[in-house]
Amino acid sequence: MARPDKAAAVAEIAEELRGSNGAVLTQYRGLSVAQISELRRSLGQSARFRIVKNTLTKIAATEAGLDDQVKDLLEGPSAIAFVHGDVVEAAKGLRDFAKANSSLVIKGGVIDGRSMSAEDVTKLADLESREVILAKLAGVLKAKQGQAAAVFQALPSKTVRLAQALADKRSEEAA
C-alpha cells in the first residue's frame, strides 16, 4: 500500500508532466540551496524547478505516458524544470546557469512529448525567442506587401507613360 504523501507526490509530478510544454531533467549534485534558489529566480515564471525522487518520477512518467522518454534520464540526483511558457527561454536560463555553475548538468528532456538529449536542449537554447522570430516574420510579410504594392502601382504608371509617349510620337508625325 502506497503512503498517501508519496501517492500525492506522484500525482503532482504526473500532472506537471501532462500540463507542461516541456520538462528538462538536470543533475544538481554540488549545488547549494542558495544556488538552487538563484536558479529558480532566473527561470522566472516560464518554468518551475523541482527536485524529485527518481522512483516516484518514474511512476509519474508512466502515468503521464512519458515512460520511454524519461526513464533513461533518471540516474543520480535529479531535478526537473517544468516549462509552462516559452521553452526556448527556459532552456536559455538553464544553459546560462549551467555555464556559470558547472555543478548543474543538463541531462535531457521532453518537449511537446518528444524526447530530447542534452545537446538538443542546448541547440534549442541557441534559438531566438518566440517574440523575436514573430517580429522577423512580421517584417518579412510587411516587406513582401510593400513590394507587391509597388508592382501593382508600377503597372498603371507605365501604361500612362506609354500612352503619353505614343501621343507625343503621333503629334510629331502629324507635324
N, C-alpha and C positions, 0 to 999 in steps of 0.2 A: 504494500500500500504506500503510495507516494505521500510525502508530507505536504500539507497544504501550502506552505511557503514556497516549496520547490515547484509545485504544480502551478502556482501563481506566477513564479518567475518564468517558467516555460511558456505559459500562455502569453505573458507580456512580451517576451522575445519573439515568439511566433507572430504576434500581432504587429510588432515593429517591422519584422521582415516582410510581412504581407503588405503593410501600409506605406512602406518607404519606397522612394525612387531607386535607391541603391543602398548597399551595405559594404563598407570597406573594412576588412579584417586586418588588424595590426597586432604586433607583439610589443608590449610595453615594458618588458623587463628592464630595470635600471632607471626608470623614470620616477622622480619623486612626486609626491602628492601636489606640490606647488607647480611642477611642470605639467602634470595632467590637467590641473585647473587652468593653466595658461593655454593649453591645447584646446580645452573646451571653450574658452573665451574666444580664441582665434577662429574657431569654426563658426561661431555666432549662431544665428537662427537656422542656418541651412542644414545643420547636422547635429545629431546628438551622439556624443561619445560615451560609450558604456563598457565597463569591464565586465566580462562574462565568464561563466564556468563552461568549459568545453563540453562536458557531458550534457548539461542542460541545454546548451546551444544546439548540440547535435539532435536532441529530441525535438526542439523547437523548429529546427530546419526541416526535419522530416514532416512535422505537422504543416509547415508552410509550403511544402513541396519543393524545397531547395536543397535537399539532402545531397544530391550529386555535386552541386556547385560548391558546397561549403565544407563537406566532410574532410577533404584533404588539407584545408587551411587551418583546422582546429588542432594545432600542435603547440604545446608550450603555453605560456600565459597569453591569453587572447583578450582583445578588446575590439569592439565593433563601433564604427561610426555609421549610424543610421542616417541616411541622407533624405531629407524631406523637401529640399528645394533644388537648387541648381547643383547637379552632380559635379560639374566642372569646378565650381567654386570650392566645394568640399574637398575634392581631390587636390586642388592647388593648396588649400590650407594644410592638409596632411603632408603633402610633399615638402612644402616650405618648412614646416615644423620638423620633419624628419631630417632635412638638411642641417638645421640648426641644432638638433638633438639626435645624435646617432643612435641613441637607445631605442627610439621609435622605429620599428621596421614594418613597412607595409607588406603584408603577405599576399594580398589579392582582394577580390571582392565579387559581388554580384550586383550588376546594374541592369535594371529592367529585365530580370530573370536570366540574364546571360552571364556566365562565369568569366571573370577577368583575372589575369595574372597581375603581379606587382608591376611588371613592365607596361601592361595595358593601362593600369591606373595612372602611371607616370605620364604616358602618352596623352591620356585624357586630360591630365593637369596642364599639359602644354598647349591645349586648345584655348582659344579666346572664349570669353564668357558669352553667354547666350545673348545678352544685350548688344555686345559689340558685333556679333555675327548678324543679328537682326538689323542693326543700323547699317552695316555694309550692304546687306541685301536691299534695304530700302533705298540706299544711294544708287545702287545699280539699276533698280527699277525706275527711279526718277530720271536717271540719265538716259535710259532707253526711251522713256516717254518724251523727253526733250528732243532726242534725235528723230523720233517718229514725227513730232510736231514740225520740226524743221523740214523734213522731207515733204510732208503734206503741204506746207506753206510754200516750198520752192516750186512745186508744180504749177500753181496758178500764176506766180510771178514770172516764171519762164514763159508761160503761154502769153501773158500780156506783153513781154519784151519781144517775143517772136511776132506777134500781131503788129506791134509798133514798127519793127524792122521791115516787115512786109509792106506796110502802108508807106513808109519812107521810100522804099525801093520803087513802088508803083508811082509815087509822086515824082521821083527823079526821072523815071522812064517817060512819064507824060510830059515833062518839061523839056 
